[in-house]
Amino acid sequence: MKQKVCPYCAQEFIPSRFHQGQVVCSSSDCQRRRRADYHRRKLAEDPEYRAQCKDSKAKWKEDHPSYPERYRAMAKKGDGARHPHSPSIDDLLRLLRHAKNTSAKNNSAFCVTSRFVEVLCVSLSGARSAKNTFAACKVIVVEQDPGSDI
């Protein structure tokens, strides 16, 4: 297949065999720029698309009236203004309780979540066998042994 040159990064690439008309390489930066250029061009040329975007923006603002205040408050505190919807402690505790109640037999560690963060819950009670490795985990939650003074 013939190689093409990406207009954004000027690197040669081979177009996908499923999309022979591919003009931009598959780099995420180049694809982001391609989508942004399309959006700008479409806004300038198509009045219906412009109206739809305006309506969509207005509807989102209507559905999330307190977002600007929350965003500014988080930016002022420095608590990750880029991620205003970080999970709360209550959400994590709810997931831990659910996982504890539904854990598999013969498993000393089990995955609690699969979306925003990996959490493993480890029991110290000794009733379960230790057959798991924790090499890939990001957070380990240790359950307190009921007989300990900790």
Summary of the structure (lengths in Angstrom):
residues: 150
radius of gyration: 24.7
end to end distance: 66.0
largest distance: 70.9
contacts: 302
relative contact order: 0.07
helix: 39%
strand: 10%
